[in-house]
Amino acid sequence: MLVAAAVCPCPPLLVPEVAAGAAPELDAARAACFDALGVLAASRPDRLIVVGPTPFAGRGTHPQGATGSFRGFGVDLEVRLGAADGAPDRELPPALAVGAWLLGRAHWAGVPVEALGVGEPLEPERCLQAGRDLAASADRLAVLVMGDGSACRTLKAPGYLDERAADFDAAAARALGAADLPALRALDAPLAHELKAAGRAPWQVLAGAAEGAELGGRLLYEDAPYGVGYIVAVWS
């Protein structure tokens, strides 16, 4: 059963070495992410799953010990998912690598950590079922959910300006801040795709995992630096 969740954005710029001189611009987002991880630790889970978007269709798992890097962003920095457990041959996608970096900086230890990557096109019902499967996999499950809102909030945003983006992000922030499962289930997948919202599928995995858990939510951070919606929330 799900006992706690942390929702964090997943831009590689969250990693100071990647952001370089612009790193202070996301200090507030980083601080909120570490506060959210504190809530996960306090829930005393027996298993932690990092859920995040992947560029591949469908979904794929990554075991404890999986590694990722930020070399594709010009930084020779490698991260590992939890404790070293062999040498998996599949590298973590960027969003999950950011999650591994957060856990490493928070000195997460003592609980098995795995990851689930979900492709952006994954249909809502399949996302919900993936979450239900996760919740059934442990007596006390915690999830770290990585995902961004729309990438169309300003003219300089990666997806340019789309007037629908602010309303989409506001609805997502309300749902995540209130642990509103019906609202998360109702997120419009085609619209999310048009707005380049990488968080839609992971958020709906969370909605499936939380069914029957009766968790409350709290919004810790919401902003759109660089024209991309970033949301940090906790459920416990």
C-alpha positions as CSV (number, residue, x, y, z in Angstrom):
1,M,0.0,0.0,0.0
2,L,1.1,3.5,-0.7
3,V,2.1,5.4,2.5
4,A,3.7,8.5,1.0
5,A,4.6,10.2,-2.2
6,A,6.8,13.1,-3.3
7,V,6.2,14.9,-6.6
8,C,9.1,16.8,-8.0
9,P,10.1,18.3,-11.3
10,C,12.6,16.6,-13.5
11,P,14.7,19.1,-15.5
12,P,18.4,18.3,-15.6
13,L,18.9,22.0,-14.6
14,L,17.8,20.9,-11.1
15,V,21.4,19.6,-10.8
16,P,23.6,22.5,-10.0
17,E,26.5,21.2,-12.1
18,V,24.3,21.2,-15.1
19,A,22.8,24.6,-14.4
20,A,26.2,26.1,-13.7
21,G,25.9,29.9,-13.4
22,A,22.1,29.7,-13.4
23,A,21.9,27.2,-10.5
24,P,20.6,29.8,-7.9
25,E,17.5,30.3,-10.0
26,L,16.2,26.9,-9.0
27,D,17.3,27.0,-5.3
28,A,13.7,27.3,-4.1
29,A,12.7,24.3,-6.2
30,R,15.6,22.2,-4.9
31,A,14.8,23.1,-1.3
32,A,11.2,22.1,-1.8
33,C,12.3,18.7,-3.3
34,F,14.5,17.9,-0.4
35,D,11.7,18.9,2.0
36,A,9.4,16.4,0.1
37,L,12.0,13.7,0.4
38,G,12.0,14.3,4.1
39,V,8.3,13.4,4.2
40,L,9.1,10.2,2.3
41,A,11.7,9.2,4.8
42,A,9.4,10.0,7.8
43,S,6.8,7.6,6.4
44,R,9.2,4.6,7.0
45,P,8.5,2.7,3.8
46,D,9.9,-0.7,3.1
47,R,10.2,0.0,-0.6
48,L,10.8,3.2,-2.7
49,I,10.0,3.5,-6.4
50,V,11.1,6.4,-8.5
51,V,8.5,7.0,-11.3
52,G,9.3,9.3,-14.2
53,P,8.9,10.0,-17.9
54,T,11.0,8.2,-20.4
55,P,11.5,8.8,-24.2
56,F,10.5,5.3,-24.9
57,A,7.0,3.9,-25.5
58,G,5.3,1.8,-22.8
59,R,7.0,1.3,-19.5
60,G,10.3,-0.1,-18.3
61,T,11.8,-0.9,-14.9
62,H,15.3,-0.1,-13.6
63,P,16.7,-2.1,-10.6
64,Q,18.6,-0.8,-7.6
65,G,22.1,0.1,-8.6
66,A,21.1,1.4,-12.1
67,T,23.2,4.3,-13.2
68,G,22.7,7.4,-15.2
69,S,24.7,10.4,-16.2
70,F,24.5,14.0,-17.3
71,R,27.2,13.7,-20.0
72,G,24.5,14.5,-22.6
73,F,24.2,17.9,-21.0
74,G,27.9,18.6,-21.0
75,V,28.7,17.5,-17.4
76,D,30.8,14.5,-16.5
77,L,28.6,13.5,-13.6
78,E,27.3,10.0,-12.9
79,V,24.5,9.0,-10.5
80,R,23.4,5.7,-9.1
81,L,19.9,4.6,-8.0
82,G,20.3,3.5,-4.4
83,A,23.1,1.2,-3.3
84,A,25.4,-0.5,-5.8
85,D,23.8,-3.8,-6.8
86,G,25.7,-5.2,-9.7
87,A,26.1,-3.3,-13.0
88,P,22.8,-2.9,-15.0
89,D,23.5,-2.5,-18.7
90,R,20.6,0.0,-19.2
91,E,21.2,3.6,-18.3
92,L,18.6,5.7,-16.5
93,P,16.8,8.2,-18.7
94,P,17.3,11.8,-17.7
95,A,14.2,12.2,-15.5
96,L,15.1,9.2,-13.5
97,A,18.7,10.3,-13.3
98,V,17.5,13.5,-11.7
99,G,15.5,11.5,-9.2
100,A,18.6,9.4,-8.4
101,W,20.6,12.6,-8.0
102,L,18.0,14.0,-5.5
103,L,18.1,10.7,-3.5
104,G,21.9,10.8,-3.5
105,R,22.0,14.4,-2.2
106,A,19.5,13.5,0.4
107,H,21.6,10.5,1.5
108,W,18.7,8.1,1.1
109,A,19.7,4.7,2.6
110,G,18.3,1.6,4.1
111,V,15.3,1.0,1.9
112,P,15.4,-0.8,-1.5
113,V,15.1,1.7,-4.4
114,E,13.9,0.9,-7.9
115,A,12.6,2.9,-10.8
116,L,9.8,2.8,-13.3
117,G,10.0,4.8,-16.5
118,V,6.7,5.5,-18.3
119,G,6.5,6.7,-21.9
120,E,4.7,9.9,-22.5
121,P,2.1,8.3,-24.9
122,L,1.1,5.7,-22.3
123,E,-2.7,5.8,-22.0
124,P,-4.3,7.0,-18.8
125,E,-5.8,3.6,-17.9
126,R,-2.5,1.8,-18.4
127,C,-0.8,4.5,-16.1
128,L,-3.4,3.9,-13.4
129,Q,-3.0,0.1,-13.6
130,A,0.8,0.5,-13.4
131,G,0.2,2.5,-10.2
132,R,-2.1,-0.1,-8.8
133,D,0.5,-2.8,-9.5
134,L,3.1,-0.8,-7.6
135,A,0.9,-0.3,-4.6
136,A,0.3,-4.0,-4.4
137,S,4.0,-4.8,-4.5
138,A,4.9,-3.7,-0.9
139,D,3.2,-3.3,2.5
140,R,4.6,0.2,2.9
141,L,5.4,1.8,-0.5
142,A,6.7,5.3,-1.1
143,V,7.0,6.8,-4.5
144,L,9.1,9.7,-5.8
145,V,7.3,11.0,-8.9
146,M,9.3,13.0,-11.3
147,G,7.6,15.1,-14.0
148,D,7.2,18.6,-15.4
149,G,4.1,20.5,-16.3
150,S,3.6,22.2,-19.6
151,A,6.6,23.6,-21.6
152,C,4.6,26.3,-23.2
153,R,4.2,29.0,-20.6
154,T,6.2,31.8,-22.3
155,L,7.4,32.9,-25.7
156,K,10.9,31.6,-24.8
157,A,9.6,28.3,-23.5
158,P,10.8,25.1,-25.2
159,G,7.3,24.7,-26.7
160,Y,6.7,28.4,-27.3
161,L,3.6,30.1,-25.8
162,D,0.3,28.3,-25.7
163,E,-2.5,30.1,-23.9
164,R,-3.9,26.8,-22.6
165,A,-0.7,26.0,-20.7
166,A,-1.2,28.1,-17.6
167,D,-4.7,26.6,-17.0
168,F,-3.4,23.1,-17.5
169,D,-0.6,23.6,-15.0
170,A,-2.9,25.3,-12.5
171,A,-5.3,22.3,-12.6
172,A,-2.4,19.9,-12.2
173,A,-1.0,21.8,-9.2
174,R,-4.4,21.9,-7.5
175,A,-4.8,18.2,-8.0
176,L,-1.4,17.3,-6.8
177,G,-1.6,19.7,-3.9
178,A,-4.9,18.2,-2.7
179,A,-4.2,14.5,-3.6
180,D,-7.3,14.8,-5.8
181,L,-7.4,11.4,-7.6
182,P,-10.4,12.1,-9.8
183,A,-8.8,15.3,-11.0
184,L,-5.5,13.5,-11.8
185,R,-7.3,10.7,-13.6
186,A,-9.1,13.3,-15.7
187,L,-6.0,15.0,-17.0
188,D,-6.3,15.3,-20.7
189,A,-3.6,13.1,-22.3
190,P,-3.8,14.6,-25.8
191,L,-3.7,18.1,-24.4
192,A,-0.7,17.2,-22.2
193,H,1.1,15.9,-25.2
194,E,0.4,19.1,-27.2
195,L,1.7,21.2,-24.2
196,K,4.8,18.9,-23.8
197,A,3.8,18.2,-20.2
198,A,6.1,15.3,-19.3
199,G,4.5,14.8,-15.9
200,R,1.0,13.6,-17.0
201,A,1.8,9.9,-17.2
202,P,3.8,9.7,-14.0
203,W,1.1,11.7,-12.1
204,Q,-1.5,9.3,-13.3
205,V,0.6,6.4,-12.2
206,L,0.6,8.1,-8.8
207,A,-3.2,8.4,-8.9
208,G,-3.5,4.6,-9.5
209,A,-1.1,3.8,-6.7
210,A,-3.0,6.0,-4.2
211,E,-6.4,4.4,-4.7
212,G,-7.7,3.4,-1.3
213,A,-4.8,4.9,0.6
214,E,-6.7,8.0,1.7
215,L,-3.6,10.2,1.7
216,G,-3.7,14.0,2.1
217,G,-1.7,16.4,-0.1
218,R,0.3,19.5,0.3
219,L,1.7,21.8,-2.4
220,L,5.2,23.0,-1.6
221,Y,6.3,24.8,-4.7
222,E,4.8,26.0,-8.0
223,D,6.4,28.2,-10.6
224,A,7.3,28.3,-14.3
225,P,11.0,29.2,-14.6
226,Y,12.2,29.0,-18.2
227,G,8.5,28.8,-19.3
228,V,8.1,25.2,-17.9
229,G,5.7,24.4,-15.1
230,Y,7.5,22.9,-12.1
231,I,5.4,21.5,-9.2
232,V,6.6,20.0,-5.8
233,A,4.0,18.3,-3.6
234,V,3.8,15.7,-0.9
235,W,1.2,13.1,0.0
236,S,1.1,11.4,3.3
